Amino acid sequence: MTSKRKLPGFTLVELLVVIATIGVLIALLLPAVQQAREAARRMSCSNNQKQLALALHNYHDTFGSFPPMIVRADPDTSPAWAWSALILPMLELSNAHEALQADKLTLSASAGTTEGKAVLRQSLPAFKCPSDSRSLEQTGRSVSGTPLGLSSYPGVNGTGPRAYYGPNGSTTGIFSLPNQGHQFRDITDGSSNTMMVGERHYQLPTNASTTFTQWAGTTHGTQSGSSYYGSMEIAGGTGYPLNEPQATNWMFRHWFNSMHPGGAMFSFADGSVHFLSDTIDLETYKNLSNRHDGKTLGEY
């Protein structure tokens, strides 16, 4: 009579213990993976801002000033090129700049050309933060029937509460005047104490509405009032706290925000890039957007 040999294997209890252990390990691993991914996205965003800062410095070296906030057309209410479109050659995007003919045509005229249409609707990687919730296919408002590509990086206009086309007491930032760019000598608070470019993402989790920031330009050359187009499409103000939710005030589209946990990236006039916490003191935050207030800064 042959004896029956028991085959090796897991009991049901052992199998459940193994599954539970794997589940715990995955639960512990996922936050670490997400943190690593966000760290990589934040580094990429910092690099984008660094390139923008260097491009703005190169523009200043070439033309003797930073680019103007916008280049107004005739009439003033027409769509206008933004500061960000003017620095395309300094971002190694000369082909795009030539296709747009931004130095020869108005934004409306460029949007009416075959070459201009093709470029204007693009969401250029140089102007997109990887943490921004929008896709590369999403576009902003249209000019001459051509939708404009979105950007994550509006220029710093001043202390707000809205972004304005100067002159205005709140247009104290580097991008605050049409057809005229500021120079380094206008930054009397020091280039290391003055923000130049910030972040504003398409949509925050706390916000049911979206925000349009466009790299090519604005759809209205004088509107900086209560509407959701015009100056806020290319610049932002610091009148309210960083990452402030929509519920606080209707002017939320004029402010800076980001999907980075705890704050947002800003490039400064000296070419450096800093991550500002959304708990930063509001007065310090405003002072950083003001190029010539002469005030002592707090910690940030």
C-alpha positions in Angstrom: 0.0 0.0 0.0 1.4 3.4 -1.1 1.3 6.3 1.2 -0.3 9.6 0.0 2.2 12.5 -0.1 0.9 15.9 0.8 1.7 18.5 -1.9 3.2 21.8 -0.7 1.0 24.9 -1.0 -0.6 27.9 0.7 -3.5 27.6 3.0 -6.3 30.1 2.6 -5.2 32.0 5.7 -1.6 32.2 4.4 -2.8 33.5 1.0 -4.9 36.2 2.7 -1.9 37.3 4.8 0.3 37.6 1.7 -2.4 39.6 -0.1 -2.8 41.9 2.9 0.9 42.4 3.1 1.2 43.3 -0.5 -1.7 45.7 -0.1 0.0 47.4 2.8 3.3 47.7 0.9 1.5 49.3 -2.1 -0.3 51.7 0.2 3.1 52.7 1.6 4.8 53.0 -1.8 2.2 55.0 -3.7 2.6 58.3 -1.7 6.4 58.0 -2.1 6.0 57.5 -5.9 3.6 60.5 -6.1 6.0 62.6 -4.1 8.9 61.7 -6.4 6.8 62.5 -9.4 5.8 65.9 -8.0 9.4 66.6 -7.1 10.3 65.9 -10.7 7.5 68.1 -12.0 8.5 70.9 -9.6 12.1 70.7 -10.8 10.9 70.9 -14.4 8.7 73.9 -13.6 11.7 75.6 -12.0 13.8 74.9 -15.1 11.1 76.4 -17.3 11.0 79.6 -15.2 14.8 79.7 -15.2 14.8 79.7 -19.0 12.1 82.4 -19.1 14.2 84.6 -16.8 17.4 84.1 -18.9 15.4 84.9 -22.0 14.1 88.1 -20.4 17.7 89.0 -19.5 18.8 88.3 -23.1 16.0 90.5 -24.4 17.1 93.3 -22.1 20.7 92.9 -23.3 19.5 93.1 -26.9 16.9 95.9 -26.7 18.0 97.8 -23.6 14.9 97.0 -21.5 12.6 94.1 -20.6 9.7 93.6 -23.0 6.6 95.7 -22.6 3.6 94.1 -21.0 1.8 94.3 -24.3 2.4 95.8 -27.7 -0.8 97.7 -28.5 -2.3 97.8 -32.0 -4.5 100.4 -33.5 -7.2 100.8 -32.1 -6.0 100.3 -28.5 -8.9 97.9 -27.8 -7.6 95.4 -30.4 -5.8 92.2 -29.4 -2.2 92.8 -28.5 1.1 90.8 -28.4 2.2 89.8 -24.9 5.7 90.1 -23.4 6.0 86.3 -23.7 5.6 86.3 -27.5 8.4 88.8 -27.8 11.0 86.6 -26.2 10.4 83.5 -28.4 13.8 84.0 -30.2 15.5 84.0 -26.8 13.8 80.7 -26.0 15.3 79.1 -29.2 11.8 79.4 -30.8 12.9 81.7 -33.7 11.0 79.6 -36.2 7.8 80.2 -34.3 8.6 83.9 -34.0 9.2 84.2 -37.8 6.0 82.3 -38.6 4.0 84.7 -36.4 5.8 87.8 -37.8 5.3 89.4 -34.4 7.8 92.2 -35.3 5.8 93.1 -38.4 2.2 92.1 -38.0 -0.4 92.8 -35.3 -1.7 89.8 -33.4 -5.0 89.9 -35.3 -3.2 90.0 -38.6 -0.9 87.2 -37.7 -3.9 85.1 -36.6 -5.3 85.6 -40.1 -2.3 83.9 -41.8 -1.9 80.2 -42.4 1.5 80.2 -40.6 0.2 82.3 -37.7 -2.8 80.1 -37.1 -0.7 77.0 -36.9 1.6 78.5 -34.3 -0.8 80.5 -32.2 -3.0 77.5 -31.3 0.0 75.6 -30.0 0.6 75.0 -26.3 4.4 75.5 -26.2 6.2 73.3 -23.7 8.3 76.3 -22.7 5.2 77.8 -21.2 3.6 74.8 -19.5 4.2 73.6 -15.9 4.0 69.8 -15.8 1.7 70.0 -12.7 -0.8 72.2 -14.6 -4.0 70.2 -15.0 -4.7 71.3 -18.6 -3.8 69.2 -21.6 -1.7 70.3 -24.5 -4.8 70.4 -26.7 -6.7 72.9 -24.5 -6.6 76.5 -25.8 -7.7 79.9 -24.5 -9.8 82.6 -26.2 -9.7 83.3 -29.9 -8.3 86.1 -32.1 -9.7 86.3 -35.6 -11.2 82.8 -35.2 -7.8 81.3 -34.1 -7.8 79.9 -30.5 -4.7 80.9 -28.5 -2.3 78.4 -26.9 -2.3 78.5 -23.1 0.5 79.3 -20.7 1.2 78.5 -17.0 3.4 81.6 -16.6 1.8 85.1 -16.4 4.1 88.1 -15.9 4.1 89.9 -12.5 2.0 93.1 -12.9 2.0 94.5 -9.4 0.1 94.5 -6.1 -3.3 94.1 -7.7 -5.9 93.3 -6.7 -6.2 92.8 -10.4 -3.8 92.9 -13.3 -4.0 96.4 -15.0 -2.7 98.0 -18.1 -0.7 101.0 -16.6 -0.4 103.6 -15.5 -2.1 102.7 -12.3 -1.0 102.7 -8.6 -1.1 98.9 -8.6 1.0 98.4 -11.7 4.2 98.3 -9.8 5.6 95.2 -11.3 8.0 94.6 -14.2 5.2 93.9 -16.6 3.0 97.0 -16.1 3.1 99.2 -19.2 1.9 98.9 -22.8 4.5 99.6 -25.5 7.2 100.3 -23.0 9.5 98.0 -21.1 11.2 98.7 -17.7 14.9 98.6 -17.3 17.1 97.2 -14.5 17.5 100.8 -13.2 13.8 100.9 -12.6 14.1 98.1 -10.1 15.3 100.2 -7.2 14.3 97.5 -4.6 17.0 95.2 -6.1 16.6 92.5 -8.7 16.9 89.8 -6.1 13.9 91.2 -4.2 11.6 91.6 -7.2 9.5 88.9 -8.8 9.3 88.8 -12.6 7.2 85.8 -13.7 4.8 83.6 -11.6 2.5 80.7 -12.0 -1.2 80.4 -12.7 -2.7 77.1 -13.5 -5.7 76.2 -15.7 -7.9 74.9 -12.8 -7.4 74.3 -9.1 -9.2 71.4 -7.3 -11.0 74.0 -5.1 -12.1 76.0 -8.2 -15.0 75.0 -10.5 -14.0 77.6 -13.1 -11.0 77.8 -15.3 -8.4 80.5 -15.9 -7.0 81.5 -19.3 -3.4 82.6 -19.5 -2.1 82.9 -23.0 1.5 83.1 -24.1 0.9 84.9 -27.4 -1.2 87.8 -26.2 -4.4 89.3 -25.0 -7.7 89.5 -26.7 -8.3 93.1 -25.6 -5.7 95.8 -25.4 -7.3 98.1 -22.8 -9.7 95.9 -20.7 -8.4 95.4 -17.2 -11.5 95.9 -15.2 -14.1 93.5 -14.0 -14.1 91.2 -17.0 -12.3 87.9 -17.4 -10.3 88.9 -20.4 -7.8 91.5 -21.2 -4.8 92.1 -18.9 -5.4 89.0 -16.8 -4.8 86.8 -19.8 -1.1 87.6 -19.7 -0.2 89.0 -16.3 -1.2 88.6 -12.6 -1.3 90.6 -9.4 -0.6 89.9 -5.7 -3.6 91.6 -4.2 -4.8 88.4 -2.6 -3.0 85.4 -1.0 -1.2 82.9 -3.2 -3.5 79.9 -4.1 -6.5 81.7 -2.8 -9.7 79.8 -3.8 -12.4 81.2 -6.1 -14.9 81.7 -3.3 -12.9 84.5 -1.7 -13.4 87.0 -4.5 -14.6 87.3 -8.1 -11.1 88.5 -9.2 -9.5 85.1 -8.6 -8.5 84.9 -12.3 -6.1 87.8 -11.8 -4.1 86.1 -9.1 -1.3 83.5 -9.0 -1.8 79.9 -8.1 -0.4 76.4 -8.8 -1.0 72.7 -8.4 2.3 72.3 -6.5 1.5 71.4 -2.9 2.0 74.3 -0.6 3.0 77.1 -3.0 4.2 78.2 -6.4 7.3 79.0 -8.4 8.4 82.5 -9.2 11.4 83.8 -11.2 13.0 86.9 -10.0 14.7 89.8 -11.8 18.1 88.6 -10.9 17.4 85.3 -12.8 16.9 83.2 -9.7 13.8 81.0 -9.2 12.2 80.6 -5.8 9.3 78.4 -4.5 7.1 80.7 -2.4 4.9 79.1 0.2 1.2 79.9 0.1 1.5 80.8 3.8 3.8 83.7 2.9 2.9 87.0 4.7 0.6 89.0 2.3 2.5 92.2 2.7 5.8 90.5 1.9 4.1 88.8 -1.0 3.0 92.3 -2.3 6.4 93.8 -1.7 8.0 91.2 -3.8 5.8 92.2 -6.8 6.7 95.9 -6.4 9.9 96.9 -8.0 10.3 100.3 -6.2 8.4 100.5 -2.9 11.6 100.7 -0.8 10.1 98.6 1.9 12.0 96.0 4.0 11.0 92.5 3.1 10.0 89.9 5.7 11.0 86.2 5.5 10.0 84.2 2.5 
